[in-house]
């Protein structure tokens, strides 16, 4: 029995790059491998092929890619996956280019054999990637790698457009070039896997082929292969067959068929990552039961042919038809692809654990049989069409294969369980195939995302382990927060365009729509402030990101019809507040990961680059609404009723974020961590309501972030109403951009000079900026008006970073007074928990600025005809912030005076009377 490789043996250096580049390379290879699913349709028409001939043509590359997997897997074990991977891609590139010289059916079959080399990359990648990870993480890692199956969807999305515009030969040429580029990039940016590197360093020779083939004598390898025949072979077969099926059954064109076919291919690829995570967490057995159970049900529904019934009723014949429409078919195909993807990951879960030195050989033969399914099944589909004349016969065959697999697996598991009981039952492998080689070292090999030991203030721990993990979580958090801000502020742009496409709303009604996301966003932040310690940052970030789908899709549908009731827009505006709420949980989560010395800059980067979502939405939306980005899937354009005329696809303002939201949510689930020490109940966190500095910082942060988000929401409509002759939308994004960048790039200033001092001068600048806006607004000078707003945005961004830097410093010092008898570690952990809660809560209160500022503009205009009244109110507020910052924090005797001038540390006792 082979000893499983440990995480230490894999080594961290180059691990992420190896996984990322391998996944990207497999995506390109898979796109090439399935190229005939699109260009084959045109070749079939040109050559007048039968369905059986067409099935053979699209299946031939699958045959080659399957048969060579075994030998390529063995070569990867022997000589290293890096060099074999590059060779595979270059060979496949040559074959794909030569495809353009084929002229009849035999030559196309010959060329298709060469194109199939790309499919052999799977066995190479499995062997290469598994060497970098220990058993507890291999399920997830191989799931991520296997998501390269999405290359089939890439071909379906992109190839039809290229083929329609330039012909099928252009598709082959471009795909060949992509392979060459990918091969060069892979060679330049990856290293040999740890086992190969160690073997070369030691000068030992690889095992002979006979030793590599020894594990193939185990029956469980071949049972595994049967399961993979369905989950992978069935996936490939449908990926190749669905465009032909959709054209024949529903009469779609090639472009539309490719898009809908991708609705099956995408989940059948990307969710393989999730299948790896589930297999690590819940076990491969449970995942396989889910896979086969749902697949049997889905294939049964899809296999039912359109049928007309005539029933002899009391008053005469009653006729009706049972037929699955295009939309239900697409939904069921999505579900089938999703569970197939889970099964693919579950099948490969145990191979690197039980066969660590023969992953290439064992994975190769399992992949070989699975790939043969991708070859045999399309031919069988075509033959069944010719023999039965029933389009759904392909799903009848898949139903049969899935049912047999489910029954066989269940019978095997029951037979194994009858021989064990009690503790022995708990020690059984997840699948009966692995029982013969299942040993004590394989029991309980699960991976977790919770960090049990987290000591960021320990310099050794931070340098060796902590910084890398913290930065990864920060890198995933930033785009999720950016999307949250984009969805939150989408109405700031949409409201300015509604009158142009026929929505007859008053100026005050439009300002209400721009303001309402601020109400729900701010209110949700109050609750979101406490969610991370309760649910964990990883889970909550994932759920909160998914929640953005609701308003994004809702806005996309609602704006397409001018008859949509106003109350629906009010509801959607309120739902956009999900994006605003996410800020509190995101900042609270990131605050746990970094030490005090780097917390200010980390929070500034998270918030500042997240705030860029406001600028992004105001820059991107005006562009994407001018074109049909999503084709027929996005809906028809709306005619512009203004004097200029034209058309707008205003629905793109919502739809454009959907794919990015999905990608970000998956990244959060698979890449982020929870911190065990950050767990706390609401009752434990609610102590912040007794801390006076919590309420003081709420006031100050409203002055900085409340101004930033309020001006972001209100400026586009304010500029449009006060300067109607100027297209202010083309400049609106610059304000939030300046504010976001100043926040992300000036966090170090507060770390260096002290958050209190920086905040004081920020409010001085903002007071002057508000006066400047009033002055230039009175003179109707747009240039000066815009310049003053840019100054306000810049100052608010700097203040956003500095106020958040103040909170941990304040609470660290206050803990010395509140918990004088506690140890330093206990005070640190308590201050971190309270700081995180205060950061979230202050951001919640400040977010009401997104409502009050645009609403103040609207009310001021309604009452006085101008916005100056509102701006004078903001000026008075900034003056109060100057006084509060000076009195409590920066004056001699203030809480932060000694700290910010280097006279005391935040852990030292303080006798400041300001407490």
ABEGO torsion letter per residue (X at the ends): XBBBBBAAAAEABGAAAAAAAAAAAAAAAAAAAAAAAAAAAAAAAAAGBBAAAAAAAAAAAAAAAAAAAAAAAAAAAAAEAAAAAAAAAAAAAAAAAAAAABABAAAAAAAAAAAAAAAAAAAAAAAAAAAABBAAAAAAAAAAAAAAAAAAAAAAAAAAAAAAAAEAAAAAAAAAAAAAAAAAAAAAABBBBAAAAAAAAAGBBBBBAAAAAAAAABAAAAAAAAAAAAAAAAAAAAAAAAAAAAAAAAGBBAAAAAAAAAAAAAAAAAAAAAAAAAAAAAEAAAAAAAAAAAAAAAAAAAABBBBBBBBBBAAEBBBBBBBBBAAAAAAAAAAAAAAAAAAAAAAAAAAAAABAAAAAAAAAAAAAAAAAAAAAAAAAAAAAAAAAGBAAAAAAAAAAAAAAAAAAAAAAAAAAAAABBEAAAAABBABAAAAAABBAAABGBBBBABBABBBAABAAAAAAAAAAAAAAAAAAAAAAAAAAAAAAAAAAAAAAAAAAAGBBBBAAAAAAAAAAAAAAAAAAAAAAAAAAAAAEAAAAAAAAAAAAAAAAAAAAAAAABAABBAAAAAAAAAAAAAAAAAAAAAAAAAAAABBAAAAAAAAAAAAAAAAAAAAAAAAAAAAAAABBAAEAAAEBBBBBABAAEEBBBAAAAAAAAAAAAAAAAAAAAAABBBBAAABBBAAAAAAAAABAAAAAAAAAAAAAAAAAAAAAAAAAAAAAAABAABBAAAAAAAAAAAAAAAAAAAAAAAAAAEAAAAAAAAAAAAAAAAAAAAAAAAAGBAAAAAAAAAAAAAAAAAAAAAAAAAAAAAAAAAAAAABAABBAAAAAAAAAAAAAAAAAAAAAAAAAAAAAAAAAAAAAAAAAGBAAAAAAAAAAAAAAAAAAAAAAAABBGBAAAAAAAGABBAABBBABAAX
